[in-house]
């Protein structure tokens, strides 16, 4: 699994845990819904600024976001 796929999986996991739609997450993250959808589907390389905004939408730190990642 590449890094984009890991990030996408983590976004999906957090979104389901927090019971947010892609639209609500986009709103809380100050991103477009399509940006969140692309990130969730790993269709494009994900910018760190996008991950940072998504973390703000989830009200977590970047460290918390990446805390479940392993080699």
PDB file of N, H, CA, C and O in Angstrom:
ATOM      1  N   UNK A   1       0.862  -1.179   0.000  1.00  0.00           N
ATOM      2  CA  UNK A   1       0.000   0.000   0.000  1.00  0.00           C
ATOM      3  C   UNK A   1       0.907   1.240   0.000  1.00  0.00           C
ATOM      4  O   UNK A   1       1.809   1.352   0.830  1.00  0.00           O
ATOM      5  N   UNK A   2       0.664   2.165  -0.931  1.00  0.00           N
ATOM      6  H   UNK A   2      -0.069   2.074  -1.605  1.00  0.00           H
ATOM      7  CA  UNK A   2       1.481   3.384  -0.961  1.00  0.00           C
ATOM      8  C   UNK A   2       0.949   4.424   0.029  1.00  0.00           C
ATOM      9  O   UNK A   2      -0.112   4.244   0.625  1.00  0.00           O
ATOM     10  N   UNK A   3       1.689   5.493   0.189  1.00  0.00           N
ATOM     11  H   UNK A   3       2.551   5.640  -0.296  1.00  0.00           H
ATOM     12  CA  UNK A   3       1.333   6.511   1.195  1.00  0.00           C
ATOM     13  C   UNK A   3      -0.023   7.153   0.908  1.00  0.00           C
ATOM     14  O   UNK A   3      -0.780   7.431   1.838  1.00  0.00           O
ATOM     15  N   UNK A   4      -0.341   7.392  -0.369  1.00  0.00           N
ATOM     16  H   UNK A   4       0.273   7.166  -1.125  1.00  0.00           H
ATOM     17  CA  UNK A   4      -1.652   7.982  -0.695  1.00  0.00           C
ATOM     18  C   UNK A   4      -2.783   7.056  -0.266  1.00  0.00           C
ATOM     19  O   UNK A   4      -3.808   7.518   0.235  1.00  0.00           O
ATOM     20  N   UNK A   5      -2.604   5.762  -0.458  1.00  0.00           N
ATOM     21  H   UNK A   5      -1.772   5.387  -0.865  1.00  0.00           H
ATOM     22  CA  UNK A   5      -3.623   4.794  -0.062  1.00  0.00           C
ATOM     23  C   UNK A   5      -3.761   4.731   1.461  1.00  0.00           C
ATOM     24  O   UNK A   5      -4.865   4.579   1.984  1.00  0.00           O
ATOM     25  N   UNK A   6      -2.636   4.848   2.165  1.00  0.00           N
ATOM     26  H   UNK A   6      -1.739   4.971   1.740  1.00  0.00           H
ATOM     27  CA  UNK A   6      -2.683   4.857   3.632  1.00  0.00           C
ATOM     28  C   UNK A   6      -3.406   6.096   4.152  1.00  0.00           C
ATOM     29  O   UNK A   6      -4.210   6.015   5.080  1.00  0.00           O
ATOM     30  N   UNK A   7      -3.110   7.245   3.541  1.00  0.00           N
ATOM     31  H   UNK A   7      -2.456   7.312   2.787  1.00  0.00           H
ATOM     32  CA  UNK A   7      -3.779   8.491   3.939  1.00  0.00           C
ATOM     33  C   UNK A   7      -5.271   8.390   3.647  1.00  0.00           C
ATOM     34  O   UNK A   7      -6.097   8.771   4.477  1.00  0.00           O
ATOM     35  N   UNK A   8      -5.614   7.882   2.480  1.00  0.00           N
ATOM     36  H   UNK A   8      -4.944   7.573   1.805  1.00  0.00           H
ATOM     37  CA  UNK A   8      -7.027   7.733   2.107  1.00  0.00           C
ATOM     38  C   UNK A   8      -7.759   6.834   3.095  1.00  0.00           C
ATOM     39  O   UNK A   8      -8.871   7.141   3.524  1.00  0.00           O
ATOM     40  N   UNK A   9      -7.127   5.729   3.447  1.00  0.00           N
ATOM     41  H   UNK A   9      -6.223   5.481   3.099  1.00  0.00           H
ATOM     42  CA  UNK A   9      -7.737   4.798   4.392  1.00  0.00           C
ATOM     43  C   UNK A   9      -7.943   5.467   5.754  1.00  0.00           C
ATOM     44  O   UNK A   9      -8.978   5.277   6.393  1.00  0.00           O
ATOM     45  N   UNK A  10      -6.962   6.244   6.189  1.00  0.00           N
ATOM     46  H   UNK A  10      -6.122   6.399   5.670  1.00  0.00           H
ATOM     47  CA  UNK A  10      -7.060   6.929   7.489  1.00  0.00           C
ATOM     48  C   UNK A  10      -8.186   7.967   7.472  1.00  0.00           C
ATOM     49  O   UNK A  10      -8.922   8.097   8.450  1.00  0.00           O
ATOM     50  N   UNK A  11      -8.321   8.699   6.376  1.00  0.00           N
ATOM     51  H   UNK A  11      -7.723   8.593   5.582  1.00  0.00           H
ATOM     52  CA  UNK A  11      -9.394   9.692   6.271  1.00  0.00           C
ATOM     53  C   UNK A  11     -10.753   8.995   6.370  1.00  0.00           C
ATOM     54  O   UNK A  11     -11.628   9.438   7.115  1.00  0.00           O
ATOM     55  N   UNK A  12     -10.925   7.915   5.625  1.00  0.00           N
ATOM     56  H   UNK A  12     -10.215   7.555   5.020  1.00  0.00           H
ATOM     57  CA  UNK A  12     -12.191   7.159   5.668  1.00  0.00           C
ATOM     58  C   UNK A  12     -12.484   6.673   7.082  1.00  0.00           C
ATOM     59  O   UNK A  12     -13.605   6.791   7.578  1.00  0.00           O
ATOM     60  N   UNK A  13     -11.453   6.123   7.718  1.00  0.00           N
ATOM     61  H   UNK A  13     -10.542   6.026   7.315  1.00  0.00           H
ATOM     62  CA  UNK A  13     -11.605   5.596   9.080  1.00  0.00           C
ATOM     63  C   UNK A  13     -12.053   6.689  10.052  1.00  0.00           C
ATOM     64  O   UNK A  13     -12.991   6.495  10.825  1.00  0.00           O
ATOM     65  N   UNK A  14     -11.382   7.826  10.004  1.00  0.00           N
ATOM     66  H   UNK A  14     -10.621   7.983   9.376  1.00  0.00           H
ATOM     67  CA  UNK A  14     -11.730   8.923  10.906  1.00  0.00           C
ATOM     68  C   UNK A  14     -13.104   9.501  10.594  1.00  0.00           C
ATOM     69  O   UNK A  14     -13.866   9.842  11.499  1.00  0.00           O
ATOM     70  N   UNK A  15     -13.410   9.605   9.320  1.00  0.00           N
ATOM     71  H   UNK A  15     -12.791   9.328   8.585  1.00  0.00           H
ATOM     72  CA  UNK A  15     -14.717  10.159   8.931  1.00  0.00           C
ATOM     73  C   UNK A  15     -15.856   9.277   9.438  1.00  0.00           C
ATOM     74  O   UNK A  15     -16.876   9.776   9.913  1.00  0.00           O
ATOM     75  N   UNK A  16     -15.674   7.972   9.332  1.00  0.00           N
ATOM     76  H   UNK A  16     -14.846   7.566   8.945  1.00  0.00           H
ATOM     77  CA  UNK A  16     -16.716   7.055   9.814  1.00  0.00           C
ATOM     78  C   UNK A  16     -16.802   7.081  11.334  1.00  0.00           C
ATOM     79  O   UNK A  16     -17.895   7.052  11.898  1.00  0.00           O
ATOM     80  N   UNK A  17     -15.645   7.136  11.998  1.00  0.00           N
ATOM     81  H   UNK A  17     -14.757   7.160  11.540  1.00  0.00           H
ATOM     82  CA  UNK A  17     -15.614   7.184  13.459  1.00  0.00           C
ATOM     83  C   UNK A  17     -16.330   8.433  13.969  1.00  0.00           C
ATOM     84  O   UNK A  17     -17.068   8.375  14.952  1.00  0.00           O
ATOM     85  N   UNK A  18     -16.110   9.554  13.301  1.00  0.00           N
ATOM     86  H   UNK A  18     -15.510   9.601  12.502  1.00  0.00           H
ATOM     87  CA  UNK A  18     -16.701  10.824  13.724  1.00  0.00           C
ATOM     88  C   UNK A  18     -18.065  11.074  13.096  1.00  0.00           C
ATOM     89  O   UNK A  18     -18.688  12.110  13.326  1.00  0.00           O
ATOM     90  N   UNK A  19     -18.525  10.103  12.293  1.00  0.00           N
ATOM     91  H   UNK A  19     -18.019   9.261  12.106  1.00  0.00           H
ATOM     92  CA  UNK A  19     -19.845  10.156  11.664  1.00  0.00           C
ATOM     93  C   UNK A  19     -20.046  11.436  10.849  1.00  0.00           C
ATOM     94  O   UNK A  19     -21.051  12.133  10.990  1.00  0.00           O
ATOM     95  N   UNK A  20     -19.061  11.722   9.990  1.00  0.00           N
ATOM     96  H   UNK A  20     -18.245  11.156   9.875  1.00  0.00           H
ATOM     97  CA  UNK A  20     -19.131  12.896   9.125  1.00  0.00           C
ATOM     98  C   UNK A  20     -19.304  12.465   7.677  1.00  0.00           C
ATOM     99  O   UNK A  20     -18.721  11.470   7.245  1.00  0.00           O
ATOM    100  N   UNK A  21     -20.094  13.204   6.939  1.00  0.00           N
ATOM    101  H   UNK A  21     -20.567  14.012   7.289  1.00  0.00           H
ATOM    102  CA  UNK A  21     -20.154  12.997   5.502  1.00  0.00           C
ATOM    103  C   UNK A  21     -18.937  13.688   4.885  1.00  0.00           C
ATOM    104  O   UNK A  21     -18.283  14.503   5.536  1.00  0.00           O
ATOM    105  N   UNK A  22     -18.643  13.362   3.645  1.00  0.00           N
ATOM    106  H   UNK A  22     -19.174  12.699   3.116  1.00  0.00           H
ATOM    107  CA  UNK A  22     -17.541  14.027   2.945  1.00  0.00           C
ATOM    108  C   UNK A  22     -17.821  15.526   2.845  1.00  0.00           C
ATOM    109  O   UNK A  22     -16.906  16.345   2.934  1.00  0.00           O
ATOM    110  N   UNK A  23     -19.072  15.866   2.661  1.00  0.00           N
ATOM    111  H   UNK A  23     -19.814  15.201   2.588  1.00  0.00           H
ATOM    112  CA  UNK A  23     -19.459  17.274   2.554  1.00  0.00           C
ATOM    113  C   UNK A  23     -19.216  18.023   3.874  1.00  0.00           C
ATOM    114  O   UNK A  23     -18.701  19.141   3.865  1.00  0.00           O
ATOM    115  N   UNK A  24     -19.581  17.415   4.991  1.00  0.00           N
ATOM    116  H   UNK A  24     -20.000  16.507   4.998  1.00  0.00           H
ATOM    117  CA  UNK A  24     -19.355  18.063   6.289  1.00  0.00           C
ATOM    118  C   UNK A  24     -17.873  18.187   6.593  1.00  0.00           C
ATOM    119  O   UNK A  24     -17.418  19.221   7.082  1.00  0.00           O
ATOM    120  N   UNK A  25     -17.114  17.127   6.300  1.00  0.00           N
ATOM    121  H   UNK A  25     -17.484  16.287   5.902  1.00  0.00           H
ATOM    122  CA  UNK A  25     -15.676  17.190   6.515  1.00  0.00           C
ATOM    123  C   UNK A  25     -15.070  18.297   5.664  1.00  0.00           C
ATOM    124  O   UNK A  25     -14.209  19.040   6.135  1.00  0.00           O
ATOM    125  N   UNK A  26     -15.507  18.413   4.431  1.00  0.00           N
ATOM    126  H   UNK A  26     -16.206  17.809   4.048  1.00  0.00           H
ATOM    127  CA  UNK A  26     -15.017  19.482   3.553  1.00  0.00           C
ATOM    128  C   UNK A  26     -15.324  20.847   4.156  1.00  0.00           C
ATOM    129  O   UNK A  26     -14.473  21.737   4.150  1.00  0.00           O
ATOM    130  N   UNK A  27     -16.513  21.009   4.665  1.00  0.00           N
ATOM    131  H   UNK A  27     -17.204  20.286   4.670  1.00  0.00           H
ATOM    132  CA  UNK A  27     -16.924  22.273   5.281  1.00  0.00           C
ATOM    133  C   UNK A  27     -16.035  22.601   6.485  1.00  0.00           C
ATOM    134  O   UNK A  27     -15.519  23.713   6.596  1.00  0.00           O
ATOM    135  N   UNK A  28     -15.859  21.630   7.380  1.00  0.00           N
ATOM    136  H   UNK A  28     -16.278  20.727   7.290  1.00  0.00           H
ATOM    137  CA  UNK A  28     -15.043  21.835   8.576  1.00  0.00           C
ATOM    138  C   UNK A  28     -13.566  22.052   8.233  1.00  0.00           C
ATOM    139  O   UNK A  28     -12.837  22.707   8.978  1.00  0.00           O
ATOM    140  N   UNK A  29     -13.134  21.495   7.096  1.00  0.00           N
ATOM    141  H   UNK A  29     -13.726  20.963   6.491  1.00  0.00           H
ATOM    142  CA  UNK A  29     -11.735  21.577   6.682  1.00  0.00           C
ATOM    143  C   UNK A  29     -11.436  22.770   5.780  1.00  0.00           C
ATOM    144  O   UNK A  29     -10.283  23.025   5.433  1.00  0.00           O
ATOM    145  N   UNK A  30     -12.480  23.490   5.407  1.00  0.00           N
ATOM    146  H   UNK A  30     -13.416  23.282   5.689  1.00  0.00           H
ATOM    147  CA  UNK A  30     -12.341  24.615   4.483  1.00  0.00           C
ATOM    148  C   UNK A  30     -11.771  24.159   3.135  1.00  0.00           C
ATOM    149  O   UNK A  30     -10.911  24.813   2.546  1.00  0.00           O
ATOM    150  N   UNK A  31     -12.280  23.016   2.672  1.00  0.00           N
ATOM    151  H   UNK A  31     -12.979  22.484   3.151  1.00  0.00           H
ATOM    152  CA  UNK A  31     -11.894  22.446   1.388  1.00  0.00           C
ATOM    153  C   UNK A  31     -13.146  22.175   0.574  1.00  0.00           C
ATOM    154  O   UNK A  31     -14.258  22.203   1.101  1.00  0.00           O
ATOM    155  N   UNK A  32     -12.962  21.915  -0.704  1.00  0.00           N
ATOM    156  H   UNK A  32     -12.058  21.892  -1.131  1.00  0.00           H
ATOM    157  CA  UNK A  32     -14.109  21.524  -1.523  1.00  0.00           C
ATOM    158  C   UNK A  32     -14.419  20.049  -1.262  1.00  0.00           C
ATOM    159  O   UNK A  32     -13.557  19.279  -0.836  1.00  0.00           O
ATOM    160  N   UNK A  33     -15.654  19.684  -1.525  1.00  0.00           N
ATOM    161  H   UNK A  33     -16.354  20.310  -1.871  1.00  0.00           H
ATOM    162  CA  UNK A  33     -16.049  18.285  -1.347  1.00  0.00           C
ATOM    163  C   UNK A  33     -15.239  17.401  -2.289  1.00  0.00           C
ATOM    164  O   UNK A  33     -14.852  16.294  -1.915  1.00  0.00           O
ATOM    165  N   UNK A  34     -14.977  17.874  -3.505  1.00  0.00           N
ATOM    166  H   UNK A  34     -15.291  18.773  -3.809  1.00  0.00           H
ATOM    167  CA  UNK A  34     -14.218  17.077  -4.461  1.00  0.00           C
ATOM    168  C   UNK A  34     -12.788  16.848  -3.972  1.00  0.00           C
ATOM    169  O   UNK A  34     -12.217  15.783  -4.211  1.00  0.00           O
ATOM    170  N   UNK A  35     -12.216  17.818  -3.303  1.00  0.00           N
ATOM    171  H   UNK A  35     -12.679  18.683  -3.110  1.00  0.00           H
ATOM    172  CA  UNK A  35     -10.864  17.671  -2.753  1.00  0.00           C
ATOM    173  C   UNK A  35     -10.842  16.553  -1.706  1.00  0.00           C
ATOM    174  O   UNK A  35      -9.936  15.719  -1.706  1.00  0.00           O
ATOM    175  N   UNK A  36     -11.815  16.538  -0.837  1.00  0.00           N
ATOM    176  H   UNK A  36     -12.551  17.215  -0.837  1.00  0.00           H
ATOM    177  CA  UNK A  36     -11.917  15.484   0.184  1.00  0.00           C
ATOM    178  C   UNK A  36     -12.151  14.130  -0.484  1.00  0.00           C
ATOM    179  O   UNK A  36     -11.550  13.129  -0.093  1.00  0.00           O
ATOM    180  N   UNK A  37     -13.004  14.100  -1.471  1.00  0.00           N
ATOM    181  H   UNK A  37     -13.492  14.913  -1.790  1.00  0.00           H
ATOM    182  CA  UNK A  37     -13.303  12.854  -2.182  1.00  0.00           C
ATOM    183  C   UNK A  37     -12.066  12.311  -2.884  1.00  0.00           C
ATOM    184  O   UNK A  37     -11.785  11.115  -2.811  1.00  0.00           O
ATOM    185  N   UNK A  38     -11.323  13.185  -3.567  1.00  0.00           N
ATOM    186  H   UNK A  38     -11.551  14.156  -3.626  1.00  0.00           H
ATOM    187  CA  UNK A  38     -10.091  12.748  -4.224  1.00  0.00           C
ATOM    188  C   UNK A  38      -9.095  12.192  -3.204  1.00  0.00           C
ATOM    189  O   UNK A  38      -8.449  11.174  -3.454  1.00  0.00           O
ATOM    190  N   UNK A  39      -8.974  12.860  -2.059  1.00  0.00           N
ATOM    191  H   UNK A  39      -9.499  13.687  -1.856  1.00  0.00           H
ATOM    192  CA  UNK A  39      -8.055  12.406  -1.017  1.00  0.00           C
ATOM    193  C   UNK A  39      -8.484  11.038  -0.487  1.00  0.00           C
ATOM    194  O   UNK A  39      -7.648  10.169  -0.241  1.00  0.00           O
ATOM    195  N   UNK A  40      -9.780  10.859  -0.316  1.00  0.00           N
ATOM    196  H   UNK A  40     -10.459  11.565  -0.517  1.00  0.00           H
ATOM    197  CA  UNK A  40     -10.307   9.597   0.198  1.00  0.00           C
ATOM    198  C   UNK A  40     -10.167   8.447  -0.779  1.00  0.00           C
ATOM    199  O   UNK A  40     -10.096   7.288  -0.370  1.00  0.00           O
ATOM    200  N   UNK A  41     -10.126   8.751  -2.039  1.00  0.00           N
ATOM    201  H   UNK A  41     -10.184   9.692  -2.371  1.00  0.00           H
ATOM    202  CA  UNK A  41     -10.015   7.708  -3.064  1.00  0.00           C
ATOM    203  C   UNK A  41      -8.580   7.531  -3.549  1.00  0.00           C
ATOM    204  O   UNK A  41      -8.309   6.675  -4.392  1.00  0.00           O
ATOM    205  N   UNK A  42      -7.663   8.335  -3.022  1.00  0.00           N
ATOM    206  H   UNK A  42      -7.883   9.030  -2.337  1.00  0.00           H
ATOM    207  CA  UNK A  42      -6.245   8.275  -3.401  1.00  0.00           C
ATOM    208  C   UNK A  42      -6.070   8.422  -4.907  1.00  0.00           C
ATOM    209  O   UNK A  42      -5.211   7.779  -5.510  1.00  0.00           O
ATOM    210  N   UNK A  43      -6.902   9.282  -5.511  1.00  0.00           N
ATOM    211  H   UNK A  43      -7.600   9.805  -5.021  1.00  0.00           H
ATOM    212  CA  UNK A  43      -6.848   9.471  -6.950  1.00  0.00           C
ATOM    213  C   UNK A  43      -5.740  10.421  -7.393  1.00  0.00           C
ATOM    214  O   UNK A  43      -5.368  10.441  -8.566  1.00  0.00           O
ATOM    215  N   UNK A  44      -5.226  11.191  -6.478  1.00  0.00           N
ATOM    216  H   UNK A  44      -5.528  11.175  -5.525  1.00  0.00           H
ATOM    217  CA  UNK A  44      -4.164  12.147  -6.765  1.00  0.00           C
ATOM    218  C   UNK A  44      -3.192  12.153  -5.595  1.00  0.00           C
ATOM    219  O   UNK A  44      -3.506  11.677  -4.504  1.00  0.00           O
ATOM    220  N   UNK A  45      -2.001  12.704  -5.841  1.00  0.00           N
ATOM    221  H   UNK A  45      -1.745  13.091  -6.727  1.00  0.00           H
ATOM    222  CA  UNK A  45      -1.080  12.914  -4.727  1.00  0.00           C
ATOM    223  C   UNK A  45      -1.710  13.924  -3.775  1.00  0.00           C
ATOM    224  O   UNK A  45      -2.291  14.919  -4.209  1.00  0.00           O
ATOM    225  N   UNK A  46      -1.594  13.666  -2.493  1.00  0.00           N
ATOM    226  H   UNK A  46      -1.122  12.858  -2.141  1.00  0.00           H
ATOM    227  CA  UNK A  46      -2.239  14.509  -1.496  1.00  0.00           C
ATOM    228  C   UNK A  46      -1.210  15.468  -0.909  1.00  0.00           C
ATOM    229  O   UNK A  46      -0.176  15.042  -0.394  1.00  0.00           O
ATOM    230  N   UNK A  47      -1.495  16.743  -0.989  1.00  0.00           N
ATOM    231  H   UNK A  47      -2.335  17.088  -1.407  1.00  0.00           H
ATOM    232  CA  UNK A  47      -0.588  17.752  -0.443  1.00  0.00           C
ATOM    233  C   UNK A  47      -0.653  17.736   1.081  1.00  0.00           C
ATOM    234  O   UNK A  47      -1.693  17.442   1.670  1.00  0.00           O
ATOM    235  N   UNK A  48       0.464  18.054   1.699  1.00  0.00           N
ATOM    236  H   UNK A  48       1.309  18.293   1.221  1.00  0.00           H
ATOM    237  CA  UNK A  48       0.498  18.098   3.165  1.00  0.00           C
ATOM    238  C   UNK A  48      -0.432  19.185   3.688  1.00  0.00           C
ATOM    239  O   UNK A  48      -0.985  19.047   4.780  1.00  0.00           O
ATOM    240  N   UNK A  49      -0.613  20.264   2.930  1.00  0.00           N
ATOM    241  H   UNK A  49      -0.164  20.376   2.043  1.00  0.00           H
ATOM    242  CA  UNK A  49      -1.540  21.318   3.367  1.00  0.00           C
ATOM    243  C   UNK A  49      -2.976  20.811   3.357  1.00  0.00           C
ATOM    244  O   UNK A  49      -3.786  21.226   4.186  1.00  0.00           O
ATOM    245  N   UNK A  50      -3.294  19.926   2.432  1.00  0.00           N
ATOM    246  H   UNK A  50      -2.636  19.590   1.759  1.00  0.00           H
ATOM    247  CA  UNK A  50      -4.634  19.327   2.407  1.00  0.00           C
ATOM    248  C   UNK A  50      -4.818  18.436   3.632  1.00  0.00           C
ATOM    249  O   UNK A  50      -5.866  18.464   4.278  1.00  0.00           O
ATOM    250  N   UNK A  51      -3.795  17.650   3.946  1.00  0.00           N
ATOM    251  H   UNK A  51      -2.944  17.627   3.422  1.00  0.00           H
ATOM    252  CA  UNK A  51      -3.865  16.791   5.135  1.00  0.00           C
ATOM    253  C   UNK A  51      -4.000  17.658   6.385  1.00  0.00           C
ATOM    254  O   UNK A  51      -4.761  17.331   7.296  1.00  0.00           O
ATOM    255  N   UNK A  52      -3.265  18.753   6.422  1.00  0.00           N
ATOM    256  H   UNK A  52      -2.647  19.019   5.682  1.00  0.00           H
ATOM    257  CA  UNK A  52      -3.346  19.669   7.568  1.00  0.00           C
ATOM    258  C   UNK A  52      -4.771  20.219   7.719  1.00  0.00           C
ATOM    259  O   UNK A  52      -5.300  20.268   8.829  1.00  0.00           O
ATOM    260  N   UNK A  53      -5.384  20.626   6.622  1.00  0.00           N
ATOM    261  H   UNK A  53      -4.954  20.586   5.720  1.00  0.00           H
ATOM    262  CA  UNK A  53      -6.763  21.141   6.681  1.00  0.00           C
ATOM    263  C   UNK A  53      -7.746  20.055   7.106  1.00  0.00           C
ATOM    264  O   UNK A  53      -8.670  20.312   7.877  1.00  0.00           O
ATOM    265  N   UNK A  54      -7.543  18.852   6.603  1.00  0.00           N
ATOM    266  H   UNK A  54      -6.793  18.643   5.976  1.00  0.00           H
ATOM    267  CA  UNK A  54      -8.416  17.743   6.992  1.00  0.00           C
ATOM    268  C   UNK A  54      -8.270  17.453   8.487  1.00  0.00           C
ATOM    269  O   UNK A  54      -9.255  17.173   9.170  1.00  0.00           O
ATOM    270  N   UNK A  55      -7.053  17.519   8.984  1.00  0.00           N
ATOM    271  H   UNK A  55      -6.252  17.746   8.429  1.00  0.00           H
ATOM    272  CA  UNK A  55      -6.834  17.332  10.430  1.00  0.00           C
ATOM    273  C   UNK A  55      -7.579  18.395  11.230  1.00  0.00           C
ATOM    274  O   UNK A  55      -8.167  18.092  12.268  1.00  0.00           O
ATOM    275  N   UNK A  56      -7.558  19.628  10.758  1.00  0.00           N
ATOM    276  H   UNK A  56      -7.081  19.874   9.914  1.00  0.00           H
ATOM    277  CA  UNK A  56      -8.320  20.690  11.428  1.00  0.00           C
ATOM    278  C   UNK A  56      -9.803  20.370  11.403  1.00  0.00           C
ATOM    279  O   UNK A  56     -10.508  20.603  12.385  1.00  0.00           O
ATOM    280  N   UNK A  57     -10.281  19.837  10.285  1.00  0.00           N
ATOM    281  H   UNK A  57      -9.709  19.648   9.487  1.00  0.00           H
ATOM    282  CA  UNK A  57     -11.687  19.443  10.183  1.00  0.00           C
ATOM    283  C   UNK A  57     -12.056  18.347  11.165  1.00  0.00           C
ATOM    284  O   UNK A  57     -13.170  18.319  11.689  1.00  0.00           O
ATOM    285  N   UNK A  58     -11.122  17.450  11.411  1.00  0.00           N
ATOM    286  H   UNK A  58     -10.217  17.473  10.985  1.00  0.00           H
ATOM    287  CA  UNK A  58     -11.337  16.371  12.387  1.00  0.00           C
ATOM    288  C   UNK A  58     -11.032  16.825  13.811  1.00  0.00           C
ATOM    289  O   UNK A  58     -11.320  16.103  14.766  1.00  0.00           O
ATOM    290  N   UNK A  59     -10.453  18.010  13.960  1.00  0.00           N
ATOM    291  H   UNK A  59     -10.219  18.596  13.184  1.00  0.00           H
ATOM    292  CA  UNK A  59     -10.032  18.543  15.255  1.00  0.00           C
ATOM    293  C   UNK A  59      -8.988  17.632  15.905  1.00  0.00           C
ATOM    294  O   UNK A  59      -9.075  17.302  17.088  1.00  0.00           O
ATOM    295  N   UNK A  60      -7.999  17.235  15.096  1.00  0.00           N
ATOM    296  H   UNK A  60      -7.929  17.503  14.135  1.00  0.00           H
ATOM    297  CA  UNK A  60      -6.878  16.440  15.586  1.00  0.00           C
ATOM    298  C   UNK A  60      -5.579  17.060  15.062  1.00  0.00           C
ATOM    299  O   UNK A  60      -5.596  17.899  14.161  1.00  0.00           O
ATOM    300  N   UNK A  61      -4.467  16.636  15.637  1.00  0.00           N
ATOM    301  H   UNK A  61      -4.453  15.954  16.369  1.00  0.00           H
ATOM    302  CA  UNK A  61      -3.171  17.106  15.162  1.00  0.00           C
ATOM    303  C   UNK A  61      -2.694  16.209  14.019  1.00  0.00           C
ATOM    304  O   UNK A  61      -3.204  15.107  13.818  1.00  0.00           O
ATOM    305  N   UNK A  62      -1.715  16.703  13.287  1.00  0.00           N
ATOM    306  H   UNK A  62      -1.301  17.598  13.451  1.00  0.00           H
ATOM    307  CA  UNK A  62      -1.129  15.885  12.228  1.00  0.00           C
ATOM    308  C   UNK A  62      -0.479  14.643  12.834  1.00  0.00           C
ATOM    309  O   UNK A  62      -0.529  13.562  12.248  1.00  0.00           O
ATOM    310  N   UNK A  63       0.127  14.801  14.007  1.00  0.00           N
ATOM    311  H   UNK A  63       0.167  15.680  14.483  1.00  0.00           H
ATOM    312  CA  UNK A  63       0.740  13.654  14.696  1.00  0.00           C
ATOM    313  C   UNK A  63      -0.314  12.587  15.009  1.00  0.00           C
ATOM    314  O   UNK A  63      -0.060  11.394  14.841  1.00  0.00           O
ATOM    315  N   UNK A  64      -1.483  13.013  15.460  1.00  0.00           N
ATOM    316  H   UNK A  64      -1.689  13.982  15.596  1.00  0.00           H
ATOM    317  CA  UNK A  64      -2.562  12.059  15.737  1.00  0.00           C
ATOM    318  C   UNK A  64      -3.011  11.369  14.455  1.00  0.00           C
ATOM    319  O   UNK A  64      -3.296  10.171  14.456  1.00  0.00           O
ATOM    320  N   UNK A  65      -3.073  12.123  13.367  1.00  0.00           N
ATOM    321  H   UNK A  65      -2.841  13.096  13.366  1.00  0.00           H
ATOM    322  CA  UNK A  65      -3.488  11.554  12.078  1.00  0.00           C
ATOM    323  C   UNK A  65      -2.552  10.421  11.673  1.00  0.00           C
ATOM    324  O   UNK A  65      -2.994   9.343  11.276  1.00  0.00           O
ATOM    325  N   UNK A  66      -1.247  10.685  11.781  1.00  0.00           N
ATOM    326  H   UNK A  66      -0.888  11.561  12.104  1.00  0.00           H
ATOM    327  CA  UNK A  66      -0.263   9.701  11.338  1.00  0.00           C
ATOM    328  C   UNK A  66       0.121   8.684  12.411  1.00  0.00           C
ATOM    329  O   UNK A  66       0.952   7.813  12.155  1.00  0.00           O
ATOM    330  N   UNK A  67      -0.458   8.774  13.592  1.00  0.00           N
ATOM    331  H   UNK A  67      -1.133   9.481  13.800  1.00  0.00           H
ATOM    332  CA  UNK A  67      -0.070   7.902  14.711  1.00  0.00           C
ATOM    333  C   UNK A  67      -0.319   6.420  14.445  1.00  0.00           C
ATOM    334  O   UNK A  67       0.338   5.577  15.056  1.00  0.00           O
ATOM    335  N   UNK A  68      -1.234   6.083  13.566  1.00  0.00           N
ATOM    336  H   UNK A  68      -1.768   6.768  13.070  1.00  0.00           H
ATOM    337  CA  UNK A  68      -1.548   4.673  13.309  1.00  0.00           C
ATOM    338  C   UNK A  68      -0.734   4.094  12.153  1.00  0.00           C
ATOM    339  O   UNK A  68      -0.843   2.906  11.849  1.00  0.00           O
ATOM    340  N   UNK A  69       0.084   4.933  11.508  1.00  0.00           N
ATOM    341  H   UNK A  69       0.173   5.898  11.755  1.00  0.00           H
ATOM    342  CA  UNK A  69       0.866   4.475  10.360  1.00  0.00           C
ATOM    343  C   UNK A  69       2.044   3.638  10.843  1.00  0.00           C
ATOM    344  O   UNK A  69       2.656   3.931  11.870  1.00  0.00           O
ATOM    345  N   UNK A  70       2.344   2.608  10.092  1.00  0.00           N
ATOM    346  H   UNK A  70       1.847   2.371   9.258  1.00  0.00           H
ATOM    347  CA  UNK A  70       3.536   1.800  10.359  1.00  0.00           C
ATOM    348  C   UNK A  70       4.197   1.500   9.018  1.00  0.00           C
ATOM    349  O   UNK A  70       3.637   1.787   7.960  1.00  0.00           O
ATOM    350  N   UNK A  71       5.370   0.932   9.074  1.00  0.00           N
ATOM    351  H   UNK A  71       5.825   0.699   9.933  1.00  0.00           H
ATOM    352  CA  UNK A  71       6.106   0.640   7.828  1.00  0.00           C
ATOM    353  C   UNK A  71       5.416  -0.310   6.947  1.00  0.00           C
ATOM    354  O   UNK A  71       5.924  -0.638   5.875  1.00  0.00           O
TER     355      UNK A  71
END
